[in-house]
Amino acid sequence: MRQFLFFLLQRSMLWRLPILLSAAMIVVPSLLVYGNALHKVVASVPMYSDTKLRGVQVPATMPELTLQSLASGEFPRQYAAYFGQHFPLLAPAMRMKAQFYWSVLRQSPVGFITLGRKQVLYETSYIDEYCARNIAAFRPTAEAWAAKLMHIQRWYAARDKIFLYVITPSKPSIEPEWIPAGWPCAASLADRRDFHAAYRAILDQAGVNVVDAVETTMAAKRDFPFPPFPKGGTHFNAVSAALAAQQVISVLTRVGTWRRMDDFSFTWTMGEPSEVDTDLRDAMNVPYTGMNYQTPRVSLEPSTVAQCTPVLMGQVGGSFTYEINRILQRTACPPKIDLYEYYRNTMAFYPGDRRFPVDHDRRAWFLLDAAEVVLLEENEEIAGRSEHGQAFYDLIASSMEALRPMR
């Protein structure tokens, strides 16, 4: 019997099956990479439609093979990143995993995003900061930072320029009601509720020109029939951005009598969310979230101007600044803006939102010499502790030092 089975095995070639499977495991992935056959077959299915993943990849290009890159080991490292991003099975596998976490485990598939109640998404770091607030511990930091902001403000005032400090809101502080039930929140209710008011009082006592987008966003929550933050996004919506832009113009008009930016009014309608309104939802790479929601869109009614002389505005700030600028550039006489995102990341020019790598010489020239108005934006999550705020202060401080007389 044993001999008969061995005879059948030889005749059927089944004994070679393990070898053939091993060879296929080596050859087939390579064929998929170069032919992208899987992509072509199932391109109509969203889960498998491309090899890109949102929010979790730094784009990798095909590296150039040189003797130097090969000898240094740089080529293998770069090629591994390129290979991984262009491997057709990676994105489908990640999406399948993400869908499992979302649909079966009922949680976010990525650690930096937290699923709150009613399917509201938060950046986890924002919740952590909100739940660790301590006014007494923050007060010395806030007072020291307010003093530095006044140094900046006086430096610009001495040159007939205006400095504005913009505070933008964090989603958990505006919408704490959707934080997951049972989330460990060590901060007392008073520390969480009164944190911003305490910080604002310190800034006001120091005399800082404050554009308070936290307060305008809280007003939006009270006055409009929709939440100020989109369910699947980390930035405030277009209405809240418009209110913040109005506040920029209002404060600038109040402190800058030498020039004013004309105010505007706006109307809103509900519509499909923009890419900004879905940034957290998209970053999870869940093909089917079931998160169907609308967000407001604004139509500006700017004041008419007989003659437009744009304000030259320099900005150092984070991602919320882009949302404010999208409104400002739609006004009757939009400012000409150089935005230095987080001081070092990206340089954006307005009108037009044209983005480039930061030119250090232009940054120093524009912020120190060319700009008539300079705006520093900090989100309340990192207010008084941001790296870009300190880097901007260091630029001003170095200029102060250079102007001191020699002893």
KEKE-3310 file (N, C-alpha, C; in steps of 0.2 Angstrom, whole numbers, plus 5000, padded with zeros to 4 digits):
npx = (5004:5010:5020:5012:5005:5016:5020:5009:5010:5022:5018:5009:5015:5014:5023:5031:5025:5027:5039:5036:5026:5034:5043:5034:5030:5041:5043:5030:5027:5036:5033:5020:5024:5031:5023:5011:4999:4989:4983:4977:4967:4958:4954:4943:4938:4937:4945:4956:4960:4972:4990:4992:4993:4984:4990:4999:5011:5027:5031:5040:5053:5060:5076:5092:5105:5121:5139:5143:5131:5128:5139:5138:5127:5115:5107:5101:5092:5084:5078:5071:5061:5055:5051:5042:5032:5027:5022:5009:5001:5002:4994:4981:4981:4983:4972:4962:4965:4963:4949:4944:4947:4939:4926:4924:4931:4927:4935:4948:4960:4973:4985:4986:4974:4959:4943:4929:4913:4898:4904:4914:4929:4945:4962:4973:4983:4978:4968:4975:4982:4972:4966:4976:4977:4983:4981:4988:5001:5004:5004:5017:5024:5015:5016:5029:5030:5021:5028:5038:5031:5027:5040:5042:5031:5034:5046:5042:5033:5041:5046:5036:5027:5015:5011:5003:4995:4989:4977:4972:4959:4958:4951:4945:4944:4934:4924:4921:4912:4911:4922:4928:4919:4923:4937:4953:4954:4964:4964:4956:4938:4937:4950:4951:4940:4942:4954:4958:4953:4961:4973:4971:4968:4981:4988:4981:4984:4997:4997:4997:4993:4980:4972:4958:4954:4949:4939:4930:4927:4920:4909:4904:4899:4889:4880:4877:4869:4876:4890:4906:4918:4921:4915:4924:4936:4951:4952:4945:4928:4923:4915:4919:4932:4930:4925:4936:4945:4938:4940:4954:4955:4947:4955:4967:4962:4959:4971:4980:4980:4985:4983:4970:4961:4947:4932:4921:4906:4897:4888:4881:4880:4875:4885:4894:4908:4924:4941:4949:4940:4939:4951:4955:4947:4951:4964:4964:4962:4951:4941:4926:4918:4906:4903:4894:4892:4888:4896:4898:4898:4905:4900:4907:4904:4911:4917:4916:4930:4938:4951:4964:4976:4986:4989:5005:5009:5017:5018:5019:5015:5004:4994:4981:4982:4982:4968:4962:4968:4963:4951:4954:4960:4950:4944:4939:4951:4963:4977:4994:5003:5016:5018:5025:5026:5025:5037:5048:5044:5036:5034:5022:5014:5002:4990:4984:4990:5003:5016:5032:5048:5056:5064:5077:5084:5074:5064:5069:5071:5058:5050:5057:5060:5052:5038:5023:5013:5014:5010:5008:5004:4997:4991:4980:4983:4997:5001:5011:5022:5026:5037:5039:5035:5045:5056:5053:5053:5067:5073:5069:5074:5088:5090:5087:5098:5109:5107:5111:5121:5139:5150)
npy = (4994:5006:5008:5009:5021:5030:5028:5034:5047:5051:5050:5060:5072:5079:5079:5089:5101:5108:5114:5122:5131:5138:5144:5152:5161:5169:5174:5179:5191:5200:5201:5207:5219:5225:5223:5227:5220:5216:5228:5232:5223:5224:5237:5244:5242:5251:5248:5242:5250:5258:5260:5269:5276:5286:5299:5292:5290:5295:5302:5292:5291:5283:5278:5284:5274:5273:5272:5278:5279:5265:5260:5267:5262:5269:5268:5254:5257:5267:5261:5251:5258:5264:5252:5247:5256:5255:5242:5232:5225:5231:5242:5237:5227:5235:5243:5233:5228:5241:5242:5231:5234:5246:5241:5229:5229:5242:5254:5266:5263:5268:5275:5288:5294:5295:5287:5295:5297:5296:5294:5304:5310:5312:5320:5311:5316:5329:5327:5321:5332:5341:5334:5335:5347:5360:5374:5381:5375:5379:5393:5400:5397:5403:5416:5420:5418:5427:5439:5438:5438:5452:5458:5455:5462:5475:5477:5477:5487:5498:5500:5504:5494:5481:5468:5453:5441:5425:5414:5398:5386:5370:5354:5345:5354:5363:5354:5344:5335:5324:5316:5300:5289:5286:5289:5292:5306:5316:5330:5343:5348:5362:5366:5362:5368:5382:5385:5392:5405:5409:5409:5419:5430:5432:5436:5448:5456:5458:5465:5461:5460:5452:5439:5431:5416:5405:5410:5415:5403:5396:5404:5402:5389:5391:5399:5394:5381:5369:5359:5367:5360:5348:5332:5322:5328:5338:5351:5367:5372:5380:5391:5394:5397:5409:5417:5418:5425:5437:5442:5444:5454:5464:5466:5470:5482:5489:5491:5496:5510:5517:5510:5500:5484:5480:5475:5460:5452:5436:5422:5406:5389:5372:5358:5345:5338:5346:5342:5346:5345:5331:5326:5318:5307:5302:5299:5287:5277:5269:5260:5260:5269:5273:5286:5298:5315:5332:5349:5366:5378:5394:5410:5424:5442:5454:5471:5484:5492:5507:5509:5497:5493:5481:5474:5470:5455:5445:5428:5416:5400:5387:5373:5378:5391:5391:5389:5401:5409:5405:5411:5425:5428:5429:5441:5459:5466:5458:5453:5452:5438:5430:5415:5405:5390:5382:5388:5381:5372:5373:5385:5397:5406:5420:5430:5414:5403:5396:5385:5381:5375:5381:5396:5402:5414:5423:5422:5428:5441:5445:5443:5452:5464:5467:5464:5472:5469:5457:5440:5429:5412:5401:5385:5381:5369:5369:5381:5394:5385:5381:5375:5382:5395:5398:5398:5408:5419:5418:5423:5436:5440:5438:5448:5460:5459:5461:5474:5481:5493:5493:5489)
npz = (5000:5004:4995:4983:4986:4986:4973:4966:4971:4965:4951:4951:4953:4965:4975:4972:4976:4988:4985:4974:4980:4989:4980:4973:4983:4984:4971:4966:4974:4969:4956:4957:4962:4951:4940:4945:4946:4954:4957:4945:4943:4953:4954:4955:4968:4983:4994:4989:4979:4977:4981:4990:5007:5018:5028:5035:5029:5023:5008:4997:4985:4970:4974:4968:4961:4966:4968:4980:4988:4989:4995:5007:5013:5011:5000:5001:5012:5007:4996:5002:5009:4998:4991:5000:5000:4987:4986:4982:4990:5003:5006:5004:5015:5026:5026:5027:5040:5047:5045:5052:5065:5067:5064:5071:5083:5087:5088:5085:5072:5073:5084:5087:5085:5093:5096:5100:5109:5100:5088:5086:5082:5089:5090:5099:5107:5110:5119:5129:5134:5137:5148:5157:5163:5173:5182:5191:5190:5177:5177:5181:5169:5159:5163:5161:5147:5142:5146:5137:5125:5125:5124:5111:5105:5109:5102:5089:5089:5091:5078:5071:5068:5069:5081:5083:5093:5092:5098:5095:5096:5104:5100:5111:5121:5117:5114:5125:5128:5120:5122:5125:5136:5152:5150:5157:5166:5174:5178:5187:5186:5187:5183:5170:5164:5167:5162:5150:5152:5163:5157:5147:5155:5161:5149:5145:5156:5155:5143:5130:5113:5109:5099:5100:5096:5103:5111:5101:5094:5104:5105:5093:5095:5103:5096:5083:5074:5073:5077:5081:5077:5064:5064:5060:5059:5064:5064:5066:5059:5044:5047:5060:5057:5050:5059:5067:5058:5057:5069:5069:5060:5067:5079:5074:5068:5079:5086:5076:5071:5060:5049:5041:5040:5030:5037:5035:5032:5033:5025:5028:5022:5022:5017:5008:5017:5017:5012:5023:5033:5035:5039:5050:5049:5037:5039:5046:5037:5035:5025:5025:5035:5038:5043:5040:5037:5037:5034:5037:5024:5019:5013:5008:5011:5007:5013:5002:4994:4989:4985:4985:4996:5000:5016:5022:5028:5040:5046:5059:5063:5066:5059:5060:5056:5042:5040:5044:5035:5023:5023:5025:5013:5004:5006:5003:5001:5001:5013:5009:5012:5021:5027:5039:5042:5058:5060:5054:5045:5032:5019:5015:5003:5001:4993:4986:4992:4989:4991:4998:5002:5017:5016:5024:5024:5018:5027:5039:5034:5030:5041:5050:5044:5032:5034:5039:5048:5060:5064:5077:5079:5091:5096:5109:5115:5115:5120:5125:5126:5114:5101:5089:5093:5102:5094:5085:5095:5098:5086:5086:5098:5095:5086:5094:5102:5093:5090:5101:5109:5108:5122)
capx = (5000:5014:5023:5006:5004:5022:5019:5004:5013:5027:5015:5005:5020:5012:5028:5035:5020:5030:5044:5032:5023:5040:5045:5029:5031:5047:5042:5024:5027:5040:5029:5015:5027:5033:5017:5005:4993:4983:4980:4973:4962:4953:4955:4936:4936:4940:4950:4961:4961:4979:4995:4994:4989:4983:4992:5004:5017:5031:5032:5047:5054:5065:5083:5097:5110:5128:5144:5143:5125:5128:5144:5136:5121:5109:5103:5096:5087:5079:5075:5066:5055:5052:5048:5036:5026:5024:5020:5002:4998:5003:4988:4975:4982:4982:4964:4958:4966:4959:4942:4943:4948:4934:4919:4923:4933:4924:4940:4952:4965:4979:4986:4986:4967:4954:4936:4925:4906:4894:4909:4918:4936:4950:4969:4974:4987:4974:4964:4980:4984:4966:4965:4981:4978:4984:4982:4993:5007:5005:5004:5023:5026:5011:5018:5036:5029:5018:5033:5042:5027:5027:5046:5041:5027:5037:5051:5039:5030:5046:5047:5029:5024:5010:5012:4996:4996:4983:4976:4967:4956:4959:4944:4943:4942:4928:4919:4923:4906:4911:4927:4926:4917:4928:4943:4956:4955:4966:4963:4949:4934:4939:4956:4949:4935:4944:4961:4959:4951:4966:4979:4969:4969:4988:4990:4978:4987:5004:4996:4998:4987:4977:4966:4956:4950:4946:4932:4926:4924:4915:4903:4901:4896:4883:4876:4876:4865:4880:4896:4911:4923:4918:4915:4930:4942:4954:4952:4938:4925:4923:4912:4923:4938:4928:4924:4943:4947:4935:4944:4961:4954:4945:4960:4971:4959:4959:4978:4983:4976:4988:4980:4965:4958:4940:4929:4917:4901:4896:4882:4883:4875:4878:4887:4898:4914:4930:4947:4951:4934:4939:4958:4956:4944:4955:4971:4963:4962:4946:4937:4919:4917:4899:4903:4891:4890:4889:4899:4896:4903:4904:4900:4909:4901:4916:4916:4919:4936:4939:4958:4966:4983:4986:4994:5010:5008:5021:5015:5022:5010:5003:4989:4975:4983:4980:4961:4961:4971:4958:4946:4957:4962:4944:4941:4940:4958:4967:4984:5000:5005:5021:5017:5031:5022:5029:5043:5053:5042:5034:5033:5016:5013:4995:4985:4986:4992:5008:5020:5039:5053:5057:5070:5079:5085:5068:5060:5072:5070:5051:5048:5061:5060:5047:5031:5020:5010:5017:5006:5011:4998:4998:4985:4980:4986:5004:5002:5017:5027:5027:5044:5039:5034:5051:5061:5052:5056:5074:5074:5068:5079:5095:5090:5088:5105:5113:5106:5113:5127:5145:5152)
capy = (5000:5012:5009:5012:5029:5033:5028:5040:5054:5053:5051:5067:5078:5082:5080:5096:5106:5113:5118:5127:5136:5142:5148:5157:5166:5173:5177:5183:5198:5204:5202:5212:5226:5228:5223:5230:5216:5216:5235:5233:5218:5226:5244:5246:5241:5256:5245:5240:5254:5261:5258:5275:5277:5293:5302:5288:5289:5300:5300:5289:5290:5278:5281:5283:5269:5276:5268:5281:5277:5258:5259:5270:5259:5273:5265:5249:5260:5271:5257:5248:5263:5264:5246:5246:5260:5253:5235:5233:5221:5234:5246:5233:5224:5240:5245:5227:5229:5246:5241:5226:5238:5250:5238:5224:5231:5248:5258:5269:5258:5271:5277:5296:5296:5292:5287:5297:5296:5298:5293:5310:5309:5317:5318:5308:5321:5335:5324:5320:5339:5344:5330:5336:5354:5362:5381:5383:5373:5383:5400:5403:5397:5408:5423:5421:5418:5433:5444:5437:5441:5459:5460:5455:5467:5482:5478:5479:5494:5503:5501:5506:5488:5478:5461:5450:5434:5422:5408:5394:5381:5362:5351:5343:5360:5365:5349:5339:5331:5318:5312:5293:5288:5283:5292:5294:5313:5318:5337:5344:5351:5369:5367:5361:5373:5389:5386:5397:5411:5411:5411:5425:5435:5434:5439:5454:5460:5460:5470:5458:5461:5445:5437:5425:5412:5401:5413:5415:5396:5395:5408:5398:5383:5394:5403:5391:5375:5364:5359:5371:5356:5343:5325:5318:5332:5340:5359:5370:5372:5386:5396:5396:5400:5415:5421:5420:5430:5443:5444:5446:5461:5468:5468:5474:5489:5493:5493:5499:5516:5519:5506:5495:5479:5481:5469:5457:5448:5430:5418:5399:5384:5365:5354:5339:5340:5347:5337:5348:5342:5324:5324:5312:5301:5300:5297:5281:5273:5264:5261:5261:5271:5275:5293:5303:5321:5338:5354:5373:5382:5401:5414:5431:5448:5459:5478:5487:5497:5511:5508:5492:5493:5476:5474:5464:5451:5439:5424:5410:5397:5380:5371:5382:5397:5390:5390:5408:5413:5404:5417:5432:5429:5430:5448:5464:5468:5452:5454:5448:5435:5425:5410:5400:5384:5380:5391:5378:5366:5375:5393:5398:5413:5422:5425:5408:5397:5393:5382:5380:5374:5387:5400:5405:5422:5427:5422:5433:5447:5446:5444:5457:5470:5468:5464:5478:5466:5450:5436:5422:5408:5395:5382:5381:5363:5370:5388:5395:5379:5378:5376:5387:5401:5400:5399:5415:5423:5418:5427:5443:5441:5439:5455:5464:5458:5464:5481:5484:5496:5490:5492)
capz = (5000:5005:4988:4979:4987:4983:4965:4964:4972:4960:4945:4951:4954:4971:4980:4971:4978:4993:4982:4970:4984:4991:4974:4972:4988:4982:4964:4965:4976:4965:4950:4959:4963:4945:4936:4949:4943:4959:4957:4939:4943:4958:4955:4957:4975:4986:4999:4985:4973:4976:4985:4995:5013:5020:5035:5038:5024:5020:5001:4995:4978:4968:4975:4963:4963:4965:4972:4987:4991:4990:5000:5014:5015:5011:4995:5003:5016:5004:4992:5006:5010:4991:4989:5004:4998:4981:4986:4981:4996:5009:5007:5006:5021:5031:5026:5030:5048:5050:5045:5057:5072:5067:5063:5075:5090:5088:5090:5080:5071:5074:5091:5088:5084:5097:5094:5105:5108:5094:5082:5085:5082:5092:5091:5106:5111:5112:5125:5135:5136:5141:5154:5162:5164:5180:5181:5196:5188:5171:5178:5180:5162:5155:5164:5158:5140:5141:5146:5130:5119:5126:5121:5104:5103:5109:5097:5082:5089:5090:5071:5068:5065:5074:5082:5086:5096:5090:5101:5092:5100:5104:5100:5117:5126:5115:5114:5129:5129:5116:5124:5127:5143:5156:5149:5163:5166:5181:5179:5190:5181:5187:5179:5163:5162:5168:5160:5145:5155:5167:5152:5144:5160:5161:5143:5146:5161:5152:5138:5123:5108:5108:5094:5104:5092:5107:5113:5095:5093:5109:5103:5087:5097:5106:5091:5077:5075:5071:5081:5078:5074:5061:5067:5058:5058:5070:5064:5067:5053:5040:5051:5066:5054:5048:5065:5069:5053:5059:5076:5067:5057:5073:5084:5070:5067:5085:5088:5071:5068:5054:5043:5044:5035:5030:5039:5031:5034:5029:5026:5027:5020:5024:5012:5010:5020:5013:5014:5029:5038:5036:5040:5055:5046:5031:5041:5049:5031:5035:5019:5026:5042:5040:5046:5035:5040:5033:5037:5034:5019:5020:5007:5011:5008:5010:5012:4996:4995:4983:4983:4989:4997:5004:5022:5021:5035:5041:5051:5061:5066:5065:5054:5061:5053:5035:5039:5044:5029:5018:5024:5024:5006:5001:5008:4997:5000:5005:5014:5006:5018:5021:5033:5040:5046:5063:5059:5050:5041:5026:5018:5011:5001:5000:4990:4982:4995:4986:4997:4996:5008:5020:5014:5030:5023:5017:5033:5043:5030:5030:5048:5054:5040:5027:5036:5043:5053:5061:5068:5080:5081:5095:5098:5116:5117:5117:5121:5130:5126:5107:5098:5084:5097:5105:5089:5083:5100:5098:5081:5088:5103:5092:5083:5099:5104:5088:5090:5108:5108:5111:5128)
cpx = (5004:5017:5018:5005:5010:5022:5014:5006:5018:5023:5011:5009:5018:5018:5032:5031:5024:5035:5041:5029:5029:5042:5040:5029:5036:5045:5036:5024:5031:5036:5023:5018:5028:5027:5011:4999:4987:4979:4975:4967:4956:4953:4948:4934:4940:4946:4956:4963:4968:4983:4996:4990:4989:4986:4997:5011:5020:5033:5039:5048:5060:5072:5088:5103:5117:5132:5144:5137:5125:5133:5142:5130:5114:5104:5098:5091:5082:5075:5070:5060:5051:5048:5042:5030:5023:5022:5013:4998:4998:4997:4982:4975:4981:4975:4960:4959:4962:4951:4940:4943:4941:4927:4918:4925:4930:4930:4944:4958:4972:4979:4985:4979:4963:4947:4932:4917:4903:4899:4913:4925:4940:4957:4970:4978:4984:4970:4969:4981:4978:4965:4971:4982:4978:4985:4987:5000:5009:5006:5011:5026:5022:5014:5025:5035:5025:5023:5037:5038:5027:5034:5045:5037:5030:5042:5048:5035:5035:5048:5041:5026:5019:5011:5005:4998:4989:4983:4971:4965:4958:4952:4941:4941:4936:4922:4921:4918:4907:4918:4925:4924:4922:4936:4947:4958:4957:4964:4956:4945:4936:4945:4955:4945:4938:4951:4962:4958:4957:4972:4977:4970:4977:4991:4987:4982:4994:5003:4997:4992:4985:4971:4964:4951:4947:4939:4928:4923:4919:4909:4900:4897:4889:4878:4874:4873:4870:4887:4902:4917:4919:4919:4922:4936:4945:4954:4945:4935:4926:4920:4916:4930:4936:4927:4931:4946:4944:4938:4951:4960:4952:4951:4965:4969:4960:4966:4982:4980:4979:4986:4975:4963:4951:4937:4924:4911:4900:4890:4885:4878:4879:4879:4891:4905:4920:4935:4949:4946:4935:4946:4959:4953:4948:4961:4970:4963:4957:4941:4930:4918:4910:4898:4900:4889:4891:4893:4897:4901:4900:4904:4902:4905:4906:4914:4919:4925:4937:4946:4961:4974:4984:4991:4999:5011:5013:5018:5019:5017:5009:4997:4983:4976:4981:4972:4959:4963:4966:4952:4948:4958:4956:4940:4942:4947:4962:4974:4988:5003:5011:5020:5022:5028:5027:5036:5048:5051:5041:5033:5028:5015:5005:4995:4988:4988:4998:5014:5027:5042:5055:5064:5072:5080:5079:5064:5063:5071:5063:5049:5051:5060:5054:5040:5029:5016:5013:5012:5009:5005:5001:4992:4986:4983:4994:5006:5007:5022:5028:5035:5044:5039:5041:5056:5059:5054:5063:5076:5074:5073:5086:5095:5090:5095:5110:5112:5108:5120:5133:5147:5160)
cpy = (5006:5013:5011:5019:5033:5034:5034:5047:5056:5054:5058:5073:5082:5083:5086:5102:5111:5117:5124:5132:5141:5147:5154:5163:5171:5177:5182:5190:5203:5206:5207:5219:5229:5228:5227:5226:5216:5223:5235:5228:5221:5233:5247:5246:5246:5253:5243:5244:5257:5258:5264:5274:5284:5294:5297:5287:5295:5298:5298:5288:5285:5281:5280:5279:5272:5272:5271:5279:5270:5257:5261:5266:5263:5271:5260:5252:5263:5267:5253:5252:5263:5258:5245:5250:5258:5245:5235:5230:5225:5238:5242:5230:5229:5242:5239:5227:5235:5245:5236:5230:5243:5247:5233:5226:5238:5253:5261:5264:5262:5275:5284:5298:5292:5293:5289:5295:5299:5298:5300:5308:5314:5315:5317:5313:5327:5333:5324:5327:5342:5340:5331:5343:5356:5370:5383:5381:5377:5390:5403:5403:5402:5415:5425:5421:5425:5439:5444:5440:5449:5462:5460:5461:5474:5483:5480:5486:5500:5505:5502:5500:5485:5471:5459:5443:5431:5415:5404:5388:5374:5359:5349:5348:5363:5360:5343:5334:5324:5314:5305:5293:5284:5284:5294:5302:5316:5325:5338:5348:5359:5370:5366:5366:5380:5390:5391:5404:5413:5413:5418:5431:5437:5438:5447:5459:5462:5465:5467:5459:5454:5444:5431:5421:5406:5403:5413:5408:5394:5398:5405:5392:5385:5396:5400:5384:5369:5364:5363:5367:5350:5336:5321:5322:5335:5348:5361:5371:5379:5392:5399:5399:5408:5420:5423:5425:5437:5446:5447:5453:5466:5471:5472:5481:5493:5495:5496:5504:5518:5516:5501:5490:5479:5474:5466:5453:5441:5427:5411:5394:5377:5362:5348:5342:5341:5342:5339:5345:5335:5322:5318:5306:5298:5296:5290:5275:5267:5265:5263:5263:5272:5282:5298:5309:5327:5344:5361:5375:5389:5405:5421:5437:5453:5466:5480:5492:5500:5510:5502:5492:5487:5476:5468:5461:5445:5435:5418:5406:5390:5379:5375:5388:5397:5391:5397:5411:5411:5409:5423:5433:5430:5437:5453:5466:5464:5454:5450:5445:5430:5421:5405:5395:5381:5382:5388:5373:5368:5383:5393:5405:5414:5429:5420:5402:5393:5391:5380:5378:5381:5390:5404:5413:5426:5427:5427:5440:5449:5448:5450:5464:5472:5469:5470:5475:5459:5446:5430:5418:5402:5392:5381:5375:5364:5377:5389:5390:5377:5379:5381:5394:5403:5401:5406:5420:5424:5423:5434:5445:5442:5446:5460:5465:5462:5471:5485:5487:5493:5493:5493)
cpz = (5000:4998:4983:4979:4985:4976:4963:4965:4967:4953:4945:4952:4961:4976:4978:4973:4983:4990:4978:4974:4987:4986:4973:4977:4987:4976:4964:4968:4972:4958:4951:4959:4956:4940:4939:4947:4947:4958:4951:4940:4948:4959:4957:4964:4979:4991:4995:4979:4972:4981:4990:5001:5015:5027:5038:5034:5023:5013:5000:4988:4977:4969:4969:4966:4961:4970:4979:4991:4993:4996:5007:5017:5014:5005:4997:5008:5012:4999:4996:5008:5003:4990:4993:5002:4991:4980:4987:4987:5002:5011:5009:5013:5027:5032:5029:5038:5051:5050:5050:5064:5072:5067:5069:5082:5092:5091:5084:5079:5072:5081:5092:5087:5089:5095:5100:5104:5102:5088:5081:5086:5085:5091:5098:5110:5114:5119:5131:5138:5140:5148:5159:5164:5171:5180:5185:5193:5181:5172:5177:5172:5158:5157:5161:5150:5138:5141:5139:5124:5119:5123:5114:5102:5103:5104:5090:5083:5089:5083:5067:5065:5071:5075:5085:5088:5095:5094:5098:5097:5099:5104:5106:5122:5124:5115:5118:5130:5125:5118:5127:5134:5146:5155:5155:5162:5173:5183:5182:5185:5181:5183:5172:5160:5162:5165:5155:5148:5159:5162:5149:5149:5161:5155:5143:5151:5159:5146:5131:5119:5106:5103:5097:5100:5096:5109:5107:5093:5098:5108:5097:5090:5100:5101:5085:5078:5072:5076:5077:5075:5070:5065:5066:5056:5065:5070:5064:5060:5050:5044:5057:5063:5052:5054:5068:5065:5055:5065:5074:5064:5063:5077:5080:5069:5073:5087:5083:5067:5061:5048:5046:5038:5035:5032:5034:5035:5030:5030:5025:5025:5021:5017:5013:5013:5015:5015:5021:5035:5039:5037:5045:5052:5041:5034:5044:5043:5032:5029:5020:5033:5043:5043:5040:5039:5035:5037:5034:5029:5020:5013:5010:5007:5011:5008:5005:4997:4988:4981:4988:4990:5002:5010:5020:5028:5035:5047:5053:5065:5064:5059:5054:5057:5045:5035:5040:5038:5023:5018:5022:5016:5001:5002:5002:4996:5004:5007:5010:5012:5016:5027:5033:5045:5051:5063:5054:5044:5033:5025:5013:5009:4999:4997:4986:4985:4992:4991:4994:5003:5011:5018:5020:5029:5022:5023:5038:5040:5031:5037:5052:5050:5036:5029:5040:5049:5054:5066:5071:5082:5085:5097:5106:5119:5119:5118:5127:5130:5119:5105:5093:5088:5099:5100:5086:5088:5099:5092:5083:5093:5100:5089:5088:5102:5099:5088:5096:5106:5111:5117:5128)
residu = (MET:ARG:GLN:PHE:LEU:PHE:PHE:LEU:LEU:GLN:ARG:SER:MET:LEU:TRP:ARG:LEU:PRO:ILE:LEU:LEU:SER:ALA:ALA:MET:ILE:VAL:VAL:PRO:SER:LEU:LEU:VAL:TYR:GLY:ASN:ALA:LEU:HIS:LYS:VAL:VAL:ALA:SER:VAL:PRO:MET:TYR:SER:ASP:THR:LYS:LEU:ARG:GLY:VAL:GLN:VAL:PRO:ALA:THR:MET:PRO:GLU:LEU:THR:LEU:GLN:SER:LEU:ALA:SER:GLY:GLU:PHE:PRO:ARG:GLN:TYR:ALA:ALA:TYR:PHE:GLY:GLN:HIS:PHE:PRO:LEU:LEU:ALA:PRO:ALA:MET:ARG:MET:LYS:ALA:GLN:PHE:TYR:TRP:SER:VAL:LEU:ARG:GLN:SER:PRO:VAL:GLY:PHE:ILE:THR:LEU:GLY:ARG:LYS:GLN:VAL:LEU:TYR:GLU:THR:SER:TYR:ILE:ASP:GLU:TYR:CYS:ALA:ARG:ASN:ILE:ALA:ALA:PHE:ARG:PRO:THR:ALA:GLU:ALA:TRP:ALA:ALA:LYS:LEU:MET:HIS:ILE:GLN:ARG:TRP:TYR:ALA:ALA:ARG:ASP:LYS:ILE:PHE:LEU:TYR:VAL:ILE:THR:PRO:SER:LYS:PRO:SER:ILE:GLU:PRO:GLU:TRP:ILE:PRO:ALA:GLY:TRP:PRO:CYS:ALA:ALA:SER:LEU:ALA:ASP:ARG:ARG:ASP:PHE:HIS:ALA:ALA:TYR:ARG:ALA:ILE:LEU:ASP:GLN:ALA:GLY:VAL:ASN:VAL:VAL:ASP:ALA:VAL:GLU:THR:THR:MET:ALA:ALA:LYS:ARG:ASP:PHE:PRO:PHE:PRO:PRO:PHE:PRO:LYS:GLY:GLY:THR:HIS:PHE:ASN:ALA:VAL:SER:ALA:ALA:LEU:ALA:ALA:GLN:GLN:VAL:ILE:SER:VAL:LEU:THR:ARG:VAL:GLY:THR:TRP:ARG:ARG:MET:ASP:ASP:PHE:SER:PHE:THR:TRP:THR:MET:GLY:GLU:PRO:SER:GLU:VAL:ASP:THR:ASP:LEU:ARG:ASP:ALA:MET:ASN:VAL:PRO:TYR:THR:GLY:MET:ASN:TYR:GLN:THR:PRO:ARG:VAL:SER:LEU:GLU:PRO:SER:THR:VAL:ALA:GLN:CYS:THR:PRO:VAL:LEU:MET:GLY:GLN:VAL:GLY:GLY:SER:PHE:THR:TYR:GLU:ILE:ASN:ARG:ILE:LEU:GLN:ARG:THR:ALA:CYS:PRO:PRO:LYS:ILE:ASP:LEU:TYR:GLU:TYR:TYR:ARG:ASN:THR:MET:ALA:PHE:TYR:PRO:GLY:ASP:ARG:ARG:PHE:PRO:VAL:ASP:HIS:ASP:ARG:ARG:ALA:TRP:PHE:LEU:LEU:ASP:ALA:ALA:GLU:VAL:VAL:LEU:LEU:GLU:GLU:ASN:GLU:GLU:ILE:ALA:GLY:ARG:SER:GLU:HIS:GLY:GLN:ALA:PHE:TYR:ASP:LEU:ILE:ALA:SER:SER:MET:GLU:ALA:LEU:ARG:PRO:MET:ARG)
# end
